[in-house]
């Protein structure tokens, strides 16, 4: 049994590995948040097209307009 007075100490944590793990987790959450934002935008676009089609309209697809050169 190791009590508070017997002189044993916990081994120090490796700060290098911990900071690498934190950076990897931060990168994972950034990618996860970006994917969530992209997914919400895509769902909103699909909802608009479905609402248009549900109203009985035709040609509900988005129209790509090329930019004019000056």
HTML snippet that shows the backbone in 3Dmol.js (N, CA, C, O; Angstrom):
<script src="https://3Dmol.org/build/3Dmol-min.js"></script>
<div id="view" style="width:600px;height:400px;position:relative"></div>
<script>
const pdb = `
ATOM      1  N   UNK A   1       0.836  -1.185   0.000  1.00  0.00           N
ATOM      2  CA  UNK A   1       0.000   0.000   0.000  1.00  0.00           C
ATOM      3  C   UNK A   1       0.872   1.235   0.000  1.00  0.00           C
ATOM      4  O   UNK A   1       1.813   1.331   0.787  1.00  0.00           O
ATOM      5  N   UNK A   2       0.585   2.142  -0.835  1.00  0.00           N
ATOM      6  CA  UNK A   2       1.361   3.370  -0.880  1.00  0.00           C
ATOM      7  C   UNK A   2       0.526   4.490  -0.288  1.00  0.00           C
ATOM      8  O   UNK A   2      -0.451   4.942  -0.886  1.00  0.00           O
ATOM      9  N   UNK A   3       0.914   4.918   0.861  1.00  0.00           N
ATOM     10  CA  UNK A   3       0.214   6.002   1.548  1.00  0.00           C
ATOM     11  C   UNK A   3       0.864   7.326   1.226  1.00  0.00           C
ATOM     12  O   UNK A   3       1.842   7.367   0.479  1.00  0.00           O
ATOM     13  N   UNK A   4       0.342   8.411   1.773  1.00  0.00           N
ATOM     14  CA  UNK A   4       0.890   9.730   1.479  1.00  0.00           C
ATOM     15  C   UNK A   4       2.278   9.957   2.069  1.00  0.00           C
ATOM     16  O   UNK A   4       2.968  10.884   1.644  1.00  0.00           O
ATOM     17  N   UNK A   5       2.713   9.147   3.031  1.00  0.00           N
ATOM     18  CA  UNK A   5       3.987   9.437   3.679  1.00  0.00           C
ATOM     19  C   UNK A   5       5.097   8.471   3.349  1.00  0.00           C
ATOM     20  O   UNK A   5       6.145   8.541   3.990  1.00  0.00           O
ATOM     21  N   UNK A   6       4.942   7.568   2.386  1.00  0.00           N
ATOM     22  CA  UNK A   6       5.990   6.585   2.149  1.00  0.00           C
ATOM     23  C   UNK A   6       6.974   6.980   1.059  1.00  0.00           C
ATOM     24  O   UNK A   6       7.829   6.168   0.707  1.00  0.00           O
ATOM     25  N   UNK A   7       6.896   8.189   0.505  1.00  0.00           N
ATOM     26  CA  UNK A   7       7.903   8.703  -0.413  1.00  0.00           C
ATOM     27  C   UNK A   7       7.728   8.315  -1.862  1.00  0.00           C
ATOM     28  O   UNK A   7       8.539   8.729  -2.690  1.00  0.00           O
ATOM     29  N   UNK A   8       6.733   7.557  -2.210  1.00  0.00           N
ATOM     30  CA  UNK A   8       6.529   7.199  -3.610  1.00  0.00           C
ATOM     31  C   UNK A   8       5.811   8.336  -4.328  1.00  0.00           C
ATOM     32  O   UNK A   8       4.902   8.959  -3.779  1.00  0.00           O
ATOM     33  N   UNK A   9       6.229   8.593  -5.553  1.00  0.00           N
ATOM     34  CA  UNK A   9       5.615   9.651  -6.355  1.00  0.00           C
ATOM     35  C   UNK A   9       5.115   9.039  -7.655  1.00  0.00           C
ATOM     36  O   UNK A   9       5.636   8.036  -8.142  1.00  0.00           O
ATOM     37  N   UNK A  10       4.103   9.669  -8.191  1.00  0.00           N
ATOM     38  CA  UNK A  10       3.586   9.249  -9.490  1.00  0.00           C
ATOM     39  C   UNK A  10       4.608   9.614 -10.561  1.00  0.00           C
ATOM     40  O   UNK A  10       5.265  10.649 -10.450  1.00  0.00           O
ATOM     41  N   UNK A  11       4.757   8.794 -11.590  1.00  0.00           N
ATOM     42  CA  UNK A  11       5.686   9.152 -12.673  1.00  0.00           C
ATOM     43  C   UNK A  11       5.164  10.398 -13.403  1.00  0.00           C
ATOM     44  O   UNK A  11       3.956  10.547 -13.583  1.00  0.00           O
ATOM     45  N   UNK A  12       6.057  11.279 -13.817  1.00  0.00           N
ATOM     46  CA  UNK A  12       5.609  12.490 -14.514  1.00  0.00           C
ATOM     47  C   UNK A  12       4.997  12.137 -15.869  1.00  0.00           C
ATOM     48  O   UNK A  12       5.441  11.212 -16.549  1.00  0.00           O
ATOM     49  N   UNK A  13       3.972  12.893 -16.242  1.00  0.00           N
ATOM     50  CA  UNK A  13       3.347  12.674 -17.541  1.00  0.00           C
ATOM     51  C   UNK A  13       4.245  13.231 -18.630  1.00  0.00           C
ATOM     52  O   UNK A  13       4.963  14.211 -18.429  1.00  0.00           O
ATOM     53  N   UNK A  14       4.192  12.602 -19.759  1.00  0.00           N
ATOM     54  CA  UNK A  14       4.984  13.055 -20.889  1.00  0.00           C
ATOM     55  C   UNK A  14       4.247  14.211 -21.558  1.00  0.00           C
ATOM     56  O   UNK A  14       3.278  13.991 -22.284  1.00  0.00           O
ATOM     57  N   UNK A  15       4.696  15.425 -21.321  1.00  0.00           N
ATOM     58  CA  UNK A  15       4.016  16.613 -21.841  1.00  0.00           C
ATOM     59  C   UNK A  15       4.056  16.688 -23.356  1.00  0.00           C
ATOM     60  O   UNK A  15       3.142  17.245 -23.964  1.00  0.00           O
ATOM     61  N   UNK A  16       5.084  16.148 -23.977  1.00  0.00           N
ATOM     62  CA  UNK A  16       5.171  16.162 -25.439  1.00  0.00           C
ATOM     63  C   UNK A  16       4.045  15.369 -26.072  1.00  0.00           C
ATOM     64  O   UNK A  16       3.401  15.841 -27.009  1.00  0.00           O
ATOM     65  N   UNK A  17       3.803  14.172 -25.571  1.00  0.00           N
ATOM     66  CA  UNK A  17       2.719  13.350 -26.107  1.00  0.00           C
ATOM     67  C   UNK A  17       1.362  13.959 -25.817  1.00  0.00           C
ATOM     68  O   UNK A  17       0.446  13.870 -26.634  1.00  0.00           O
ATOM     69  N   UNK A  18       1.236  14.568 -24.673  1.00  0.00           N
ATOM     70  CA  UNK A  18      -0.050  15.158 -24.311  1.00  0.00           C
ATOM     71  C   UNK A  18      -0.392  16.329 -25.227  1.00  0.00           C
ATOM     72  O   UNK A  18      -1.543  16.481 -25.636  1.00  0.00           O
ATOM     73  N   UNK A  19       0.588  17.147 -25.548  1.00  0.00           N
ATOM     74  CA  UNK A  19       0.313  18.279 -26.435  1.00  0.00           C
ATOM     75  C   UNK A  19       0.010  17.806 -27.853  1.00  0.00           C
ATOM     76  O   UNK A  19      -0.805  18.420 -28.542  1.00  0.00           O
ATOM     77  N   UNK A  20       0.640  16.743 -28.295  1.00  0.00           N
ATOM     78  CA  UNK A  20       0.350  16.178 -29.612  1.00  0.00           C
ATOM     79  C   UNK A  20      -1.069  15.623 -29.626  1.00  0.00           C
ATOM     80  O   UNK A  20      -1.809  15.826 -30.589  1.00  0.00           O
ATOM     81  N   UNK A  21      -1.447  14.930 -28.570  1.00  0.00           N
ATOM     82  CA  UNK A  21      -2.806  14.393 -28.479  1.00  0.00           C
ATOM     83  C   UNK A  21      -3.834  15.520 -28.492  1.00  0.00           C
ATOM     84  O   UNK A  21      -4.868  15.412 -29.152  1.00  0.00           O
ATOM     85  N   UNK A  22      -3.556  16.593 -27.771  1.00  0.00           N
ATOM     86  CA  UNK A  22      -4.472  17.736 -27.756  1.00  0.00           C
ATOM     87  C   UNK A  22      -4.592  18.366 -29.144  1.00  0.00           C
ATOM     88  O   UNK A  22      -5.689  18.748 -29.551  1.00  0.00           O
ATOM     89  N   UNK A  23      -3.495  18.476 -29.865  1.00  0.00           N
ATOM     90  CA  UNK A  23      -3.532  19.051 -31.211  1.00  0.00           C
ATOM     91  C   UNK A  23      -4.332  18.157 -32.164  1.00  0.00           C
ATOM     92  O   UNK A  23      -5.092  18.657 -32.994  1.00  0.00           O
ATOM     93  N   UNK A  24      -4.163  16.852 -32.045  1.00  0.00           N
ATOM     94  CA  UNK A  24      -4.904  15.918 -32.893  1.00  0.00           C
ATOM     95  C   UNK A  24      -6.395  16.001 -32.583  1.00  0.00           C
ATOM     96  O   UNK A  24      -7.213  16.019 -33.503  1.00  0.00           O
ATOM     97  N   UNK A  25      -6.756  16.051 -31.321  1.00  0.00           N
ATOM     98  CA  UNK A  25      -8.171  16.152 -30.943  1.00  0.00           C
ATOM     99  C   UNK A  25      -8.766  17.481 -31.405  1.00  0.00           C
ATOM    100  O   UNK A  25      -9.912  17.521 -31.853  1.00  0.00           O
ATOM    101  N   UNK A  26      -8.003  18.561 -31.301  1.00  0.00           N
ATOM    102  CA  UNK A  26      -8.480  19.857 -31.777  1.00  0.00           C
ATOM    103  C   UNK A  26      -8.728  19.809 -33.285  1.00  0.00           C
ATOM    104  O   UNK A  26      -9.749  20.306 -33.762  1.00  0.00           O
ATOM    105  N   UNK A  27      -7.813  19.224 -34.027  1.00  0.00           N
ATOM    106  CA  UNK A  27      -7.984  19.083 -35.473  1.00  0.00           C
ATOM    107  C   UNK A  27      -9.201  18.242 -35.813  1.00  0.00           C
ATOM    108  O   UNK A  27      -9.931  18.553 -36.754  1.00  0.00           O
ATOM    109  N   UNK A  28      -9.422  17.185 -35.057  1.00  0.00           N
ATOM    110  CA  UNK A  28     -10.591  16.336 -35.273  1.00  0.00           C
ATOM    111  C   UNK A  28     -11.877  17.123 -35.067  1.00  0.00           C
ATOM    112  O   UNK A  28     -12.808  17.007 -35.864  1.00  0.00           O
ATOM    113  N   UNK A  29     -11.937  17.916 -34.013  1.00  0.00           N
ATOM    114  CA  UNK A  29     -13.153  18.689 -33.739  1.00  0.00           C
ATOM    115  C   UNK A  29     -13.360  19.799 -34.758  1.00  0.00           C
ATOM    116  O   UNK A  29     -14.502  20.135 -35.072  1.00  0.00           O
ATOM    117  N   UNK A  30     -12.285  20.376 -35.280  1.00  0.00           N
ATOM    118  CA  UNK A  30     -12.417  21.388 -36.332  1.00  0.00           C
ATOM    119  C   UNK A  30     -12.997  20.755 -37.594  1.00  0.00           C
ATOM    120  O   UNK A  30     -13.894  21.320 -38.221  1.00  0.00           O
ATOM    121  N   UNK A  31     -12.490  19.594 -37.961  1.00  0.00           N
ATOM    122  CA  UNK A  31     -13.011  18.886 -39.138  1.00  0.00           C
ATOM    123  C   UNK A  31     -14.464  18.496 -38.910  1.00  0.00           C
ATOM    124  O   UNK A  31     -15.283  18.612 -39.822  1.00  0.00           O
ATOM    125  N   UNK A  32     -14.793  18.039 -37.721  1.00  0.00           N
ATOM    126  CA  UNK A  32     -16.162  17.651 -37.393  1.00  0.00           C
ATOM    127  C   UNK A  32     -17.105  18.849 -37.476  1.00  0.00           C
ATOM    128  O   UNK A  32     -18.211  18.729 -38.002  1.00  0.00           O
ATOM    129  N   UNK A  33     -16.677  20.005 -36.959  1.00  0.00           N
ATOM    130  CA  UNK A  33     -17.507  21.203 -37.024  1.00  0.00           C
ATOM    131  C   UNK A  33     -17.691  21.669 -38.468  1.00  0.00           C
ATOM    132  O   UNK A  33     -18.793  22.062 -38.852  1.00  0.00           O
ATOM    133  N   UNK A  34     -16.625  21.631 -39.271  1.00  0.00           N
ATOM    134  CA  UNK A  34     -16.729  22.029 -40.678  1.00  0.00           C
ATOM    135  C   UNK A  34     -17.679  21.097 -41.433  1.00  0.00           C
ATOM    136  O   UNK A  34     -18.471  21.556 -42.256  1.00  0.00           O
ATOM    137  N   UNK A  35     -17.607  19.806 -41.162  1.00  0.00           N
ATOM    138  CA  UNK A  35     -18.511  18.856 -41.815  1.00  0.00           C
ATOM    139  C   UNK A  35     -19.958  19.121 -41.402  1.00  0.00           C
ATOM    140  O   UNK A  35     -20.865  19.004 -42.226  1.00  0.00           O
ATOM    141  N   UNK A  36     -20.180  19.474 -40.151  1.00  0.00           N
ATOM    142  CA  UNK A  36     -21.526  19.791 -39.686  1.00  0.00           C
ATOM    143  C   UNK A  36     -22.088  21.031 -40.354  1.00  0.00           C
ATOM    144  O   UNK A  36     -23.261  21.061 -40.726  1.00  0.00           O
ATOM    145  N   UNK A  37     -21.260  22.051 -40.508  1.00  0.00           N
ATOM    146  CA  UNK A  37     -21.702  23.283 -41.176  1.00  0.00           C
ATOM    147  C   UNK A  37     -22.017  23.005 -42.636  1.00  0.00           C
ATOM    148  O   UNK A  37     -23.024  23.486 -43.155  1.00  0.00           O
ATOM    149  N   UNK A  38     -21.173  22.239 -43.298  1.00  0.00           N
ATOM    150  CA  UNK A  38     -21.425  21.875 -44.703  1.00  0.00           C
ATOM    151  C   UNK A  38     -22.724  21.078 -44.821  1.00  0.00           C
ATOM    152  O   UNK A  38     -23.520  21.310 -45.731  1.00  0.00           O
ATOM    153  N   UNK A  39     -22.932  20.142 -43.900  1.00  0.00           N
ATOM    154  CA  UNK A  39     -24.138  19.319 -43.932  1.00  0.00           C
ATOM    155  C   UNK A  39     -25.393  20.166 -43.731  1.00  0.00           C
ATOM    156  O   UNK A  39     -26.400  19.942 -44.403  1.00  0.00           O
ATOM    157  N   UNK A  40     -25.346  21.125 -42.825  1.00  0.00           N
ATOM    158  CA  UNK A  40     -26.498  22.003 -42.607  1.00  0.00           C
ATOM    159  C   UNK A  40     -26.810  22.830 -43.849  1.00  0.00           C
ATOM    160  O   UNK A  40     -27.977  23.005 -44.199  1.00  0.00           O
ATOM    161  N   UNK A  41     -25.786  23.334 -44.510  1.00  0.00           N
ATOM    162  CA  UNK A  41     -25.995  24.106 -45.737  1.00  0.00           C
ATOM    163  C   UNK A  41     -26.608  23.259 -46.842  1.00  0.00           C
ATOM    164  O   UNK A  41     -27.504  23.707 -47.557  1.00  0.00           O
ATOM    165  N   UNK A  42     -26.120  22.039 -46.973  1.00  0.00           N
ATOM    166  CA  UNK A  42     -26.646  21.129 -47.992  1.00  0.00           C
ATOM    167  C   UNK A  42     -28.100  20.776 -47.694  1.00  0.00           C
ATOM    168  O   UNK A  42     -28.929  20.721 -48.602  1.00  0.00           O
ATOM    169  N   UNK A  43     -28.402  20.541 -46.440  1.00  0.00           N
ATOM    170  CA  UNK A  43     -29.781  20.221 -46.066  1.00  0.00           C
ATOM    171  C   UNK A  43     -30.715  21.398 -46.325  1.00  0.00           C
ATOM    172  O   UNK A  43     -31.862  21.197 -46.726  1.00  0.00           O
ATOM    173  N   UNK A  44     -30.245  22.615 -46.101  1.00  0.00           N
ATOM    174  CA  UNK A  44     -31.068  23.792 -46.368  1.00  0.00           C
ATOM    175  C   UNK A  44     -31.349  23.929 -47.865  1.00  0.00           C
ATOM    176  O   UNK A  44     -32.468  24.259 -48.259  1.00  0.00           O
ATOM    177  N   UNK A  45     -30.345  23.678 -48.692  1.00  0.00           N
ATOM    178  CA  UNK A  45     -30.544  23.743 -50.148  1.00  0.00           C
ATOM    179  C   UNK A  45     -31.555  22.699 -50.617  1.00  0.00           C
ATOM    180  O   UNK A  45     -32.419  22.989 -51.444  1.00  0.00           O
ATOM    181  N   UNK A  46     -31.441  21.495 -50.088  1.00  0.00           N
ATOM    182  CA  UNK A  46     -32.369  20.425 -50.471  1.00  0.00           C
ATOM    183  C   UNK A  46     -33.786  20.766 -50.009  1.00  0.00           C
ATOM    184  O   UNK A  46     -34.756  20.512 -50.724  1.00  0.00           O
ATOM    185  N   UNK A  47     -33.901  21.343 -48.807  1.00  0.00           N
ATOM    186  CA  UNK A  47     -35.221  21.718 -48.305  1.00  0.00           C
ATOM    187  C   UNK A  47     -35.883  22.754 -49.211  1.00  0.00           C
ATOM    188  O   UNK A  47     -37.088  22.684 -49.456  1.00  0.00           O
ATOM    189  N   UNK A  48     -35.103  23.714 -49.708  1.00  0.00           N
ATOM    190  CA  UNK A  48     -35.657  24.733 -50.600  1.00  0.00           C
ATOM    191  C   UNK A  48     -36.180  24.109 -51.889  1.00  0.00           C
ATOM    192  O   UNK A  48     -37.254  24.481 -52.363  1.00  0.00           O
ATOM    193  N   UNK A  49     -35.439  23.171 -52.457  1.00  0.00           N
ATOM    194  CA  UNK A  49     -35.861  22.506 -53.690  1.00  0.00           C
ATOM    195  C   UNK A  49     -37.108  21.668 -53.433  1.00  0.00           C
ATOM    196  O   UNK A  49     -38.029  21.655 -54.251  1.00  0.00           O
ATOM    197  N   UNK A  50     -37.142  20.972 -52.307  1.00  0.00           N
ATOM    198  CA  UNK A  50     -38.312  20.152 -51.996  1.00  0.00           C
ATOM    199  C   UNK A  50     -39.548  21.010 -51.743  1.00  0.00           C
ATOM    200  O   UNK A  50     -40.647  20.634 -52.150  1.00  0.00           O
ATOM    201  N   UNK A  51     -39.389  22.150 -51.081  1.00  0.00           N
ATOM    202  CA  UNK A  51     -40.522  23.064 -50.872  1.00  0.00           C
ATOM    203  C   UNK A  51     -41.056  23.576 -52.203  1.00  0.00           C
ATOM    204  O   UNK A  51     -42.268  23.674 -52.397  1.00  0.00           O
ATOM    205  N   UNK A  52     -40.160  23.897 -53.108  1.00  0.00           N
ATOM    206  CA  UNK A  52     -40.553  24.380 -54.431  1.00  0.00           C
ATOM    207  C   UNK A  52     -41.331  23.297 -55.177  1.00  0.00           C
ATOM    208  O   UNK A  52     -42.369  23.579 -55.776  1.00  0.00           O
ATOM    209  N   UNK A  53     -40.842  22.078 -55.143  1.00  0.00           N
ATOM    210  CA  UNK A  53     -41.507  20.980 -55.845  1.00  0.00           C
ATOM    211  C   UNK A  53     -42.841  20.635 -55.185  1.00  0.00           C
ATOM    212  O   UNK A  53     -43.792  20.264 -55.874  1.00  0.00           O
ATOM    213  N   UNK A  54     -42.922  20.752 -53.856  1.00  0.00           N
ATOM    214  CA  UNK A  54     -44.167  20.443 -53.153  1.00  0.00           C
ATOM    215  C   UNK A  54     -45.265  21.446 -53.493  1.00  0.00           C
ATOM    216  O   UNK A  54     -46.447  21.121 -53.393  1.00  0.00           O
ATOM    217  N   UNK A  55     -44.895  22.646 -53.889  1.00  0.00           N
ATOM    218  CA  UNK A  55     -45.874  23.664 -54.265  1.00  0.00           C
ATOM    219  C   UNK A  55     -46.348  23.488 -55.701  1.00  0.00           C
ATOM    220  O   UNK A  55     -47.198  24.243 -56.173  1.00  0.00           O
ATOM    221  N   UNK A  56     -45.811  22.510 -56.388  1.00  0.00           N
ATOM    222  CA  UNK A  56     -46.235  22.230 -57.746  1.00  0.00           C
ATOM    223  C   UNK A  56     -45.515  23.059 -58.794  1.00  0.00           C
ATOM    224  O   UNK A  56     -45.920  23.071 -59.956  1.00  0.00           O
ATOM    225  N   UNK A  57     -44.475  23.737 -58.411  1.00  0.00           N
ATOM    226  CA  UNK A  57     -43.722  24.542 -59.376  1.00  0.00           C
ATOM    227  C   UNK A  57     -42.846  23.641 -60.237  1.00  0.00           C
ATOM    228  O   UNK A  57     -42.535  22.508 -59.868  1.00  0.00           O
ATOM    229  N   UNK A  58     -42.462  24.165 -61.376  1.00  0.00           N
ATOM    230  CA  UNK A  58     -41.547  23.449 -62.259  1.00  0.00           C
ATOM    231  C   UNK A  58     -40.221  24.194 -62.294  1.00  0.00           C
ATOM    232  O   UNK A  58     -40.150  25.374 -61.949  1.00  0.00           O
ATOM    233  N   UNK A  59     -39.195  23.510 -62.706  1.00  0.00           N
ATOM    234  CA  UNK A  59     -37.863  24.092 -62.842  1.00  0.00           C
ATOM    235  C   UNK A  59     -37.380  24.669 -61.505  1.00  0.00           C
ATOM    236  O   UNK A  59     -37.036  25.847 -61.416  1.00  0.00           O
ATOM    237  N   UNK A  60     -37.361  23.838 -60.489  1.00  0.00           N
ATOM    238  CA  UNK A  60     -36.957  24.259 -59.148  1.00  0.00           C
ATOM    239  C   UNK A  60     -35.444  24.180 -58.933  1.00  0.00           C
ATOM    240  O   UNK A  60     -34.942  24.602 -57.891  1.00  0.00           O
ATOM    241  N   UNK A  61     -34.733  23.652 -59.896  1.00  0.00           N
ATOM    242  CA  UNK A  61     -33.281  23.513 -59.741  1.00  0.00           C
ATOM    243  C   UNK A  61     -32.618  24.887 -59.758  1.00  0.00           C
ATOM    244  O   UNK A  61     -33.113  25.824 -60.383  1.00  0.00           O
ATOM    245  N   UNK A  62     -31.500  24.986 -59.066  1.00  0.00           N
ATOM    246  CA  UNK A  62     -30.768  26.253 -59.055  1.00  0.00           C
ATOM    247  C   UNK A  62     -30.128  26.486 -60.408  1.00  0.00           C
ATOM    248  O   UNK A  62     -29.713  25.547 -61.087  1.00  0.00           O
ATOM    249  N   UNK A  63     -30.055  27.743 -60.787  1.00  0.00           N
ATOM    250  CA  UNK A  63     -29.514  28.115 -62.083  1.00  0.00           C
ATOM    251  C   UNK A  63     -28.143  28.751 -61.839  1.00  0.00           C
ATOM    252  O   UNK A  63     -28.025  29.729 -61.101  1.00  0.00           O
ATOM    253  N   UNK A  64     -27.135  28.197 -62.453  1.00  0.00           N
ATOM    254  CA  UNK A  64     -25.780  28.743 -62.355  1.00  0.00           C
ATOM    255  C   UNK A  64     -25.633  29.858 -63.384  1.00  0.00           C
ATOM    256  O   UNK A  64     -25.811  29.621 -64.579  1.00  0.00           O
ATOM    257  N   UNK A  65     -25.314  31.057 -62.941  1.00  0.00           N
ATOM    258  CA  UNK A  65     -25.152  32.195 -63.829  1.00  0.00           C
ATOM    259  C   UNK A  65     -23.661  32.519 -63.908  1.00  0.00           C
ATOM    260  O   UNK A  65     -23.036  32.813 -62.890  1.00  0.00           O
ATOM    261  N   UNK A  66     -23.087  32.468 -65.120  1.00  0.00           N
ATOM    262  CA  UNK A  66     -21.648  32.795 -65.239  1.00  0.00           C
ATOM    263  C   UNK A  66     -21.441  34.301 -65.035  1.00  0.00           C
ATOM    264  O   UNK A  66     -22.291  35.121 -65.381  1.00  0.00           O
ATOM    265  N   UNK A  67     -20.295  34.627 -64.468  1.00  0.00           N
ATOM    266  CA  UNK A  67     -19.972  36.035 -64.269  1.00  0.00           C
ATOM    267  C   UNK A  67     -19.569  36.675 -65.585  1.00  0.00           C
ATOM    268  O   UNK A  67     -18.924  36.046 -66.425  1.00  0.00           O
ATOM    269  N   UNK A  68     -19.955  37.930 -65.755  1.00  0.00           N
ATOM    270  CA  UNK A  68     -19.591  38.640 -66.971  1.00  0.00           C
ATOM    271  C   UNK A  68     -18.219  39.282 -66.819  1.00  0.00           C
ATOM    272  O   UNK A  68     -17.883  39.813 -65.760  1.00  0.00           O
ATOM    273  N   UNK A  69     -17.443  39.228 -67.871  1.00  0.00           N
ATOM    274  CA  UNK A  69     -16.140  39.889 -67.881  1.00  0.00           C
ATOM    275  C   UNK A  69     -16.337  41.345 -68.291  1.00  0.00           C
ATOM    276  O   UNK A  69     -17.123  41.650 -69.187  1.00  0.00           O
ATOM    277  N   UNK A  70     -15.623  42.218 -67.634  1.00  0.00           N
ATOM    278  CA  UNK A  70     -15.757  43.646 -67.946  1.00  0.00           C
ATOM    279  C   UNK A  70     -14.783  44.056 -68.992  1.00  0.00           C
ATOM    280  O   UNK A  70     -14.751  45.224 -69.381  1.00  0.00           O
TER     281      UNK A  70
END
`;
const viewer = $3Dmol.createViewer("view");
viewer.addModel(pdb, "pdb");
viewer.setStyle({}, {cartoon: {color: "spectrum"}});
viewer.zoomTo();
viewer.render();
</script>
